Amino acid sequence: MEWANAETLIVIQIETKRAVDNLEELVSVEGVDATWIGPFDLSQTLGIPGQFRHPQMAECYERVIEVCDKYGVAPGIHFHELEPMVEWIGRGMRLVTFKTDVNFLMTAAREATSALRSCLNDLNKNSEK
């Protein structure tokens, strides 16, 4: 039990404007290791659903980085696009997730389907000769 308690990573989700507004209180709790921003939910509560590059979102991201750094907590976020992920890593995000399992499965399925269609087209062309 001691080992499990010592090795457990505690990550709190920052998914609302209220969480951003109360960030100092949240990250100052002993034992919190990291935060993780859920951009879609956060954008919803800001009234700008899906606008992940909106200036209000950037303000929230910056606030999370600033407060987390102050308390020695890793600021984190989830991205679906590579470019903003790289940008925010450069600006101080230290816990980053990219895409989702469903995104990866869909991409692999599209690539496999495309490869199969290409093979079948090649086979059809060869059989016509």
C-alpha positions as a LaTeX table, in Angstrom:
\begin{tabular}{lrrr}
\hline
Residue & $x$ (\AA) & $y$ (\AA) & $z$ (\AA) \\
\hline
Met1 & 0.00 & 0.00 & 0.00 \\
Glu2 & 2.85 & 2.41 & 0.79 \\
Trp3 & 4.42 & 1.75 & $-2.61$ \\
Ala4 & 1.08 & 2.26 & $-4.40$ \\
Asn5 & 0.46 & 5.53 & $-2.59$ \\
Ala6 & 3.97 & 6.78 & $-3.35$ \\
Glu7 & 3.80 & 5.76 & $-7.01$ \\
Thr8 & 0.28 & 6.93 & $-7.82$ \\
Leu9 & 0.08 & 9.90 & $-10.17$ \\
Ile10 & $-2.71$ & 12.28 & $-9.21$ \\
Val11 & $-3.92$ & 14.35 & $-12.15$ \\
Ile12 & $-6.85$ & 16.72 & $-11.80$ \\
Gln13 & $-8.92$ & 17.65 & $-14.80$ \\
Ile14 & $-9.39$ & 21.31 & $-15.66$ \\
Glu15 & $-12.46$ & 21.27 & $-17.85$ \\
Thr16 & $-14.48$ & 24.32 & $-16.81$ \\
Lys17 & $-14.03$ & 28.05 & $-16.44$ \\
Arg18 & $-14.79$ & 27.55 & $-12.75$ \\
Ala19 & $-11.81$ & 25.20 & $-12.45$ \\
Val20 & $-9.55$ & 27.79 & $-14.10$ \\
Asp21 & $-10.92$ & 30.50 & $-11.80$ \\
Asn22 & $-10.20$ & 28.31 & $-8.75$ \\
Leu23 & $-6.93$ & 26.88 & $-10.00$ \\
Glu24 & $-4.72$ & 28.01 & $-7.12$ \\
Glu25 & $-7.02$ & 26.32 & $-4.63$ \\
Leu26 & $-7.07$ & 23.13 & $-6.69$ \\
Val27 & $-3.36$ & 22.73 & $-7.43$ \\
Ser28 & $-2.25$ & 23.70 & $-3.94$ \\
Val29 & $-3.82$ & 20.51 & $-2.55$ \\
Glu30 & $-1.02$ & 18.29 & $-1.28$ \\
Gly31 & $-0.39$ & 15.32 & $-3.52$ \\
Val32 & $-1.63$ & 16.79 & $-6.81$ \\
Asp33 & 1.02 & 15.96 & $-9.41$ \\
Ala34 & $-0.47$ & 17.36 & $-12.60$ \\
Thr35 & $-3.42$ & 19.00 & $-14.27$ \\
Trp36 & $-4.99$ & 18.02 & $-17.54$ \\
Ile37 & $-7.05$ & 20.49 & $-19.54$ \\
Gly38 & $-9.96$ & 19.06 & $-21.50$ \\
Pro39 & $-10.17$ & 21.67 & $-24.28$ \\
Phe40 & $-13.58$ & 20.69 & $-25.62$ \\
Asp41 & $-15.32$ & 20.85 & $-22.25$ \\
Leu42 & $-13.44$ & 24.03 & $-21.34$ \\
Ser43 & $-14.42$ & 25.70 & $-24.61$ \\
Gln44 & $-18.05$ & 24.75 & $-23.93$ \\
Thr45 & $-18.06$ & 26.47 & $-20.53$ \\
Leu46 & $-16.43$ & 29.56 & $-22.05$ \\
Gly47 & $-19.24$ & 29.77 & $-24.61$ \\
Ile48 & $-16.90$ & 29.11 & $-27.55$ \\
Pro49 & $-17.43$ & 25.39 & $-28.24$ \\
Gly50 & $-14.71$ & 23.80 & $-30.33$ \\
Gln51 & $-12.73$ & 27.04 & $-30.77$ \\
Phe52 & $-9.52$ & 25.67 & $-29.31$ \\
Arg53 & $-7.33$ & 28.49 & $-30.66$ \\
His54 & $-9.58$ & 31.27 & $-29.39$ \\
Pro55 & $-7.78$ & 33.94 & $-27.31$ \\
Gln56 & $-9.87$ & 33.00 & $-24.24$ \\
Met57 & $-8.59$ & 29.43 & $-24.51$ \\
Ala58 & $-5.00$ & 30.67 & $-24.77$ \\
Glu59 & $-5.54$ & 32.79 & $-21.65$ \\
Cys60 & $-6.75$ & 29.70 & $-19.78$ \\
Tyr61 & $-3.80$ & 27.61 & $-21.00$ \\
Glu62 & $-1.37$ & 30.34 & $-19.93$ \\
Arg63 & $-3.02$ & 30.62 & $-16.52$ \\
Val64 & $-2.78$ & 26.87 & $-15.99$ \\
Ile65 & 0.93 & 26.91 & $-16.87$ \\
Glu66 & 1.61 & 29.89 & $-14.60$ \\
Val67 & $-0.24$ & 28.55 & $-11.56$ \\
Cys68 & 1.02 & 24.99 & $-11.99$ \\
Asp69 & 4.61 & 26.22 & $-12.22$ \\
Lys70 & 4.08 & 28.25 & $-9.05$ \\
Tyr71 & 3.00 & 25.12 & $-7.14$ \\
Gly72 & 5.34 & 22.60 & $-8.74$ \\
Val73 & 2.50 & 20.81 & $-10.54$ \\
Ala74 & 2.85 & 19.68 & $-14.16$ \\
Pro75 & 0.46 & 21.56 & $-16.47$ \\
Gly76 & $-1.17$ & 19.29 & $-19.02$ \\
Ile77 & $-3.57$ & 19.29 & $-21.93$ \\
His78 & $-5.10$ & 17.10 & $-24.62$ \\
Phe79 & $-4.69$ & 17.88 & $-28.33$ \\
His80 & $-6.07$ & 16.50 & $-31.57$ \\
Glu81 & $-3.70$ & 18.49 & $-33.80$ \\
Leu82 & 0.09 & 18.38 & $-33.88$ \\
Glu83 & 0.84 & 22.09 & $-34.49$ \\
Pro84 & $-0.83$ & 23.51 & $-31.36$ \\
Met85 & 0.53 & 20.61 & $-29.32$ \\
Val86 & 4.10 & 21.50 & $-30.27$ \\
Glu87 & 3.41 & 25.20 & $-29.63$ \\
Trp88 & 2.05 & 24.62 & $-26.13$ \\
Ile89 & 4.80 & 22.19 & $-25.19$ \\
Gly90 & 7.17 & 25.03 & $-26.08$ \\
Arg91 & 5.16 & 27.36 & $-23.88$ \\
Gly92 & 5.29 & 25.09 & $-20.85$ \\
Met93 & 2.79 & 22.24 & $-21.05$ \\
Arg94 & 4.50 & 19.17 & $-19.58$ \\
Leu95 & 1.80 & 16.48 & $-19.66$ \\
Val96 & 0.39 & 16.13 & $-23.15$ \\
Thr97 & $-1.94$ & 13.61 & $-24.70$ \\
Phe98 & $-2.49$ & 13.41 & $-28.44$ \\
Lys99 & $-5.64$ & 12.21 & $-30.19$ \\
Thr100 & $-7.62$ & 9.29 & $-28.81$ \\
Asp101 & $-7.69$ & 5.56 & $-29.24$ \\
Val102 & $-10.71$ & 5.93 & $-31.53$ \\
Asn103 & $-8.82$ & 8.47 & $-33.69$ \\
Phe104 & $-5.90$ & 6.09 & $-34.05$ \\
Leu105 & $-8.17$ & 3.15 & $-34.89$ \\
Met106 & $-10.08$ & 5.18 & $-37.49$ \\
Thr107 & $-6.85$ & 6.36 & $-39.11$ \\
Ala108 & $-5.53$ & 2.79 & $-39.28$ \\
Ala109 & $-8.86$ & 1.56 & $-40.69$ \\
Arg110 & $-8.84$ & 4.26 & $-43.41$ \\
Glu111 & $-5.25$ & 3.43 & $-44.36$ \\
Ala112 & $-5.98$ & $-0.31$ & $-44.48$ \\
Thr113 & $-9.13$ & 0.22 & $-46.56$ \\
Ser114 & $-7.23$ & 2.47 & $-48.96$ \\
Ala115 & $-4.44$ & $-0.11$ & $-49.30$ \\
Leu116 & $-6.97$ & $-2.89$ & $-49.93$ \\
Arg117 & $-8.77$ & $-0.86$ & $-52.59$ \\
Ser118 & $-5.46$ & $-0.10$ & $-54.27$ \\
Cys119 & $-4.53$ & $-3.80$ & $-54.31$ \\
Leu120 & $-7.92$ & $-4.77$ & $-55.69$ \\
Asn121 & $-7.68$ & $-2.10$ & $-58.40$ \\
Asp122 & $-4.23$ & $-3.42$ & $-59.35$ \\
Leu123 & $-5.57$ & $-6.99$ & $-59.46$ \\
Asn124 & $-8.48$ & $-5.93$ & $-61.64$ \\
Lys125 & $-6.16$ & $-4.10$ & $-64.05$ \\
Asn126 & $-3.86$ & $-7.14$ & $-64.28$ \\
Ser127 & $-6.76$ & $-9.53$ & $-64.91$ \\
Glu128 & $-8.00$ & $-7.36$ & $-67.78$ \\
Lys129 & $-4.71$ & $-7.78$ & $-69.64$ \\
\hline
\end{tabular}
